[in-house]
């Protein structure tokens, strides 16, 4: 098996990896990935020369891959980048994640902002731990990006993520959320513009690239990982085996044919949270409400008086 790219130039190189249904040698594979990200940035106008870009970093393979690619392209696109890591306080997993992010940013000479939220990542009433974690991360990623002058916040949503979220939104009847899966969401009312530069890149390509470049990533799994999410990813991979290019065709049609047919997402005007000033649809944002719940857990319990009968 020979590299499809080198062969076309008259150079016979042994292929090492299959990506987008064709075979590449390592060097041409990297160029293929760079070409896809370049195309995404230009087609969807994700950012422009002179922009400051905030890159959300978890320490996992997806965001680490995205940072590595963007660092290669930053001079070409004439942008500046910095990383943002939200420390979740989940024991050894969070410590390993933080260490992986620090090492990668140091190696790439990328500035890093680390946020340690006051809120403990746990269940609050009916709100599950993962829901709290997601809300806290979104809050601080937006806040830190805006306060550091970022024009765009970049997140590491992958091809597999897009398929999974689409199916989840359909099952839950959340059609309004599907339009938010578009590769770019413009900023408004204190919300920083968001973009997904690797939305059409598959998990296996990312994994191969990370191993090829020996990128520092967290090796352990979140102790509270959603098993349903893992099963959904497995189901999507099984579909890929049964139907050729299932994920790629699915996401391409979602972005180019389905989302444009949906009613245009009209964002309701956001208010400023009366406690922290961050954008919210309510008087008090969710994070401040969670802080309030945390504070009440430390209030002394009132003793009930016994009634003599």
C-alpha positions as CSV (number, residue, x, y, z in Angstrom):
1,X,0.0,0.0,0.0
2,X,1.4,3.4,-1.1
3,X,0.7,6.9,0.0
4,X,-1.9,8.5,-2.3
5,X,-0.3,11.9,-2.0
6,X,3.3,11.0,-2.6
7,X,2.5,8.6,-5.4
8,X,0.8,11.3,-7.4
9,X,4.1,13.3,-7.3
10,X,6.1,10.3,-8.6
11,X,7.6,9.4,-5.2
12,X,6.6,6.0,-3.9
13,X,6.2,6.1,-0.1
14,X,4.8,3.4,2.0
15,X,1.5,4.4,3.6
16,X,1.0,4.2,7.4
17,X,-2.5,5.4,8.1
18,X,-5.9,5.5,6.5
19,X,-7.7,8.8,6.7
20,X,-10.9,9.9,4.9
21,X,-10.8,6.5,3.1
22,X,-7.4,7.0,1.5
23,X,-3.9,6.0,2.7
24,X,-1.1,8.4,3.6
25,X,2.5,8.2,4.8
26,X,3.1,10.1,8.1
27,X,4.3,13.3,6.5
28,X,1.5,13.5,4.0
29,X,-1.0,12.6,6.7
30,X,0.1,15.7,8.7
31,X,-0.3,17.8,5.6
32,X,-3.7,16.3,5.0
33,X,-4.9,17.3,8.5
34,X,-3.4,20.8,8.2
35,X,-5.2,21.2,4.9
36,X,-8.5,20.3,6.4
37,X,-8.1,22.7,9.3
38,X,-7.1,25.5,6.9
39,X,-10.1,24.8,4.8
40,X,-12.4,24.9,7.8
41,X,-11.0,28.2,9.0
42,X,-11.3,29.9,5.6
43,X,-14.7,28.4,4.6
44,X,-16.4,29.3,7.8
45,X,-14.4,32.5,8.5
46,X,-13.5,31.4,12.0
47,X,-11.1,34.1,12.6
48,X,-9.1,36.8,10.7
49,X,-5.5,38.2,10.8
50,X,-4.7,40.0,14.0
51,X,-7.2,38.1,16.1
52,X,-6.3,36.8,19.6
53,X,-7.6,33.2,20.0
54,X,-8.4,31.5,23.2
55,X,-8.0,27.7,23.1
56,X,-10.0,25.7,25.6
57,X,-7.7,22.9,26.9
58,X,-8.7,19.9,29.0
59,X,-5.5,17.9,28.8
60,X,-7.2,15.3,26.6
61,X,-6.2,14.3,23.1
62,X,-8.8,16.4,21.2
63,X,-8.0,19.9,22.7
64,X,-4.2,19.0,22.8
65,X,-4.3,18.1,19.1
66,X,-6.2,21.3,18.3
67,X,-3.6,23.4,20.1
68,X,-0.7,21.7,18.3
69,X,-2.3,22.3,14.9
70,X,-3.2,25.9,15.6
71,X,0.4,26.5,16.8
72,X,1.6,25.3,13.4
73,X,-0.8,27.6,11.6
74,X,-0.7,30.7,13.7
75,X,2.0,32.5,11.7
76,X,0.3,31.6,8.4
77,X,-3.0,33.1,9.7
78,X,-1.3,36.0,11.6
79,X,-3.0,35.3,14.9
80,X,-2.0,35.0,18.5
81,X,-3.1,32.1,20.7
82,X,-3.3,31.4,24.4
83,X,-4.6,28.4,26.3
84,X,-7.3,28.3,29.0
85,X,-7.6,25.4,31.4
86,X,-10.4,25.0,33.9
87,X,-9.2,23.0,36.9
88,X,-12.1,20.8,38.0
89,X,-10.8,19.6,41.4
90,X,-11.5,15.9,40.7
91,X,-8.5,14.4,42.5
92,X,-5.6,12.7,40.6
93,X,-7.4,13.0,37.3
94,X,-7.5,16.8,37.5
95,X,-3.8,17.0,38.6
96,X,-2.7,14.8,35.7
97,X,-4.8,16.9,33.3
98,X,-3.3,20.2,34.6
99,X,0.2,18.8,34.3
100,X,-0.4,17.6,30.7
101,X,-1.7,21.1,29.7
102,X,1.3,22.8,31.4
103,X,3.8,20.6,29.7
104,X,2.3,21.1,26.2
105,X,2.0,24.9,26.6
106,X,5.6,25.1,27.8
107,X,6.9,23.0,24.9
108,X,4.9,25.1,22.4
109,X,5.7,28.4,24.1
110,X,2.0,29.2,24.5
111,X,0.7,31.3,27.3
112,X,-1.7,29.5,29.6
113,X,-4.4,30.8,32.0
114,X,-5.5,28.4,34.7
115,X,-8.8,28.9,36.5
116,X,-9.7,27.2,39.7
117,X,-13.5,27.7,40.2
118,X,-14.8,28.2,43.7
119,X,-17.6,25.7,43.0
120,X,-17.1,22.0,43.8
121,X,-17.9,19.8,40.9
122,X,-20.7,17.6,42.4
123,X,-24.4,17.0,42.1
124,X,-26.6,19.9,43.2
125,X,-30.2,18.9,43.7
126,X,-31.5,17.5,40.4
127,X,-28.5,18.8,38.5
128,X,-26.1,16.0,37.8
129,X,-22.3,16.3,38.3
130,X,-21.5,16.3,34.5
131,X,-24.1,19.0,34.0
132,X,-22.5,21.2,36.7
133,X,-19.0,20.6,35.2
134,X,-20.2,21.6,31.7
135,X,-21.9,24.8,33.0
136,X,-18.9,25.8,35.1
137,X,-16.5,25.2,32.2
138,X,-18.6,27.2,29.7
139,X,-18.9,30.1,32.2
140,X,-15.2,30.4,32.9
141,X,-14.0,29.8,29.3
142,X,-16.2,32.6,28.1
143,X,-15.3,34.9,31.0
144,X,-11.5,34.4,30.7
145,X,-11.5,34.6,26.9
146,X,-13.4,37.9,27.0
147,X,-11.3,39.4,29.8
148,X,-8.1,38.5,28.0
149,X,-9.1,40.2,24.7
150,X,-9.8,37.0,22.7
151,X,-11.9,37.6,19.5
152,X,-12.7,33.9,19.3
153,X,-12.9,30.9,21.7
154,X,-11.9,27.7,20.0
155,X,-13.2,24.3,21.3
156,X,-12.1,20.8,20.4
157,X,-15.4,19.3,19.2
158,X,-14.6,16.4,16.8
159,X,-16.4,14.6,14.0
160,X,-17.6,11.9,16.5
161,X,-18.8,14.6,19.0
162,X,-20.9,16.3,16.3
163,X,-22.7,13.0,15.4
164,X,-23.3,12.1,19.0
165,X,-24.7,15.6,20.0
166,X,-27.0,15.7,16.9
167,X,-28.5,12.3,17.7
168,X,-28.9,13.3,21.4
169,X,-30.6,16.5,20.4
170,X,-33.0,14.7,18.1
171,X,-33.8,12.1,20.8
172,X,-34.4,14.8,23.4
173,X,-36.4,16.9,21.0
174,X,-34.0,19.8,21.4
175,X,-34.1,21.0,17.8
176,X,-33.0,24.5,18.8
177,X,-29.7,23.1,20.0
178,X,-28.9,21.6,16.6
179,X,-28.2,25.0,15.0
180,X,-25.6,25.6,17.7
181,X,-23.6,22.7,16.2
182,X,-22.7,24.9,13.3
183,X,-18.9,25.3,13.1
184,X,-19.1,29.0,14.0
185,X,-21.3,30.9,16.5
186,X,-21.1,34.6,16.4
187,X,-20.6,36.5,19.7
188,X,-23.3,38.6,21.3
189,X,-24.2,40.4,24.6
190,X,-20.9,39.4,26.3
191,X,-20.6,36.0,24.7
192,X,-17.4,35.5,22.8
193,X,-17.5,34.2,19.3
194,X,-17.0,30.4,19.3
195,X,-15.5,28.1,16.6
196,X,-14.9,24.4,16.1
197,X,-11.9,24.1,13.8
198,X,-11.6,20.3,14.1
199,X,-15.4,19.5,13.8
200,X,-14.9,17.2,10.8
201,X,-11.8,15.3,12.0
202,X,-12.3,11.7,13.3
203,X,-11.1,10.4,16.6
204,X,-8.8,7.9,15.1
205,X,-7.0,10.6,13.1
206,X,-6.6,12.7,16.2
207,X,-5.2,9.7,18.2
208,X,-2.7,8.8,15.4
209,X,-1.5,12.5,15.2
210,X,-1.1,12.7,19.0
211,X,0.9,9.5,19.1
212,X,3.0,10.5,16.0
213,X,4.0,13.8,17.7
214,X,4.3,12.4,21.2
215,X,2.0,15.1,22.6
216,X,1.5,15.2,26.3
217,X,-2.1,14.2,27.2
218,X,-3.8,13.0,30.3
219,X,-3.6,9.2,30.4
220,X,-6.4,8.5,32.9
221,X,-10.1,8.8,32.4
222,X,-12.4,11.1,34.4
223,X,-13.6,9.1,37.4
224,X,-17.2,10.3,36.7
225,X,-17.2,9.7,33.0
226,X,-20.7,9.3,31.6
227,X,-21.0,5.6,30.6
228,X,-23.9,6.5,28.3
229,X,-21.6,8.8,26.4
230,X,-19.1,6.0,26.0
231,X,-21.7,3.6,24.7
232,X,-23.0,6.2,22.3
233,X,-19.5,6.7,20.8
234,X,-19.2,2.9,20.5
235,X,-22.5,2.7,18.6
236,X,-21.3,5.5,16.2
237,X,-18.1,3.5,15.5
238,X,-20.2,0.4,14.8
239,X,-22.3,2.4,12.4
240,X,-19.1,3.5,10.7
241,X,-18.1,-0.1,10.2
242,X,-21.5,-0.9,8.6
243,X,-21.8,2.2,6.5
244,X,-18.8,3.6,4.6
245,X,-17.9,7.2,5.6
246,X,-21.0,7.3,7.8
247,X,-19.7,10.0,10.2
248,X,-18.2,12.2,7.5
249,X,-21.3,12.2,5.3
250,X,-23.5,12.7,8.4
251,X,-21.8,15.8,9.6
252,X,-21.3,17.2,6.1
253,X,-25.0,17.0,5.5
254,X,-25.9,18.3,8.9
255,X,-23.8,21.4,8.4
256,X,-24.6,22.1,4.7
257,X,-28.1,20.8,4.3
258,X,-29.9,20.3,7.7
259,X,-28.9,23.3,9.8
260,X,-29.5,25.9,6.9
261,X,-33.1,24.6,6.7
262,X,-33.8,25.1,10.4
263,X,-35.3,28.4,11.6
264,X,-32.4,30.8,12.1
265,X,-31.3,30.8,15.7
266,X,-32.5,34.0,17.2
267,X,-30.6,34.7,20.4
268,X,-32.6,36.3,23.1
269,X,-31.0,39.4,24.5
270,X,-28.9,38.5,27.5
271,X,-28.8,40.3,30.8
272,X,-25.9,40.9,33.2
273,X,-26.0,38.7,36.2
274,X,-26.7,41.0,39.2
275,X,-24.1,39.2,41.2
276,X,-21.1,38.7,38.9
277,X,-22.0,40.7,35.8
278,X,-21.6,37.8,33.4
279,X,-24.2,37.3,30.6
280,X,-27.2,35.3,31.5
281,X,-30.9,34.9,30.5
282,X,-31.9,35.2,34.2
283,X,-31.3,37.8,36.8
284,X,-28.8,35.5,38.5
285,X,-26.6,33.2,36.3
286,X,-26.4,29.5,36.9
287,X,-22.9,29.6,38.4
288,X,-23.9,32.2,41.0
289,X,-27.0,30.1,41.8
290,X,-24.7,27.1,42.4
291,X,-22.5,29.2,44.6
292,X,-25.5,30.1,46.6
293,X,-26.4,26.4,47.1
294,X,-22.8,25.8,48.2
295,X,-22.9,28.6,50.7
296,X,-26.2,27.2,52.2
297,X,-24.6,23.8,52.8
298,X,-22.4,25.4,55.4
299,X,-25.2,27.1,57.3
300,X,-25.9,25.6,60.7
301,X,-29.0,23.5,60.8
302,X,-31.8,24.8,63.0
303,X,-32.8,22.6,65.8
304,X,-36.4,21.7,66.0
305,X,-38.0,22.2,69.4
306,X,-39.7,19.1,70.8
307,X,-43.3,19.6,71.6
308,X,-44.4,18.1,74.8
309,X,-47.7,16.3,74.5
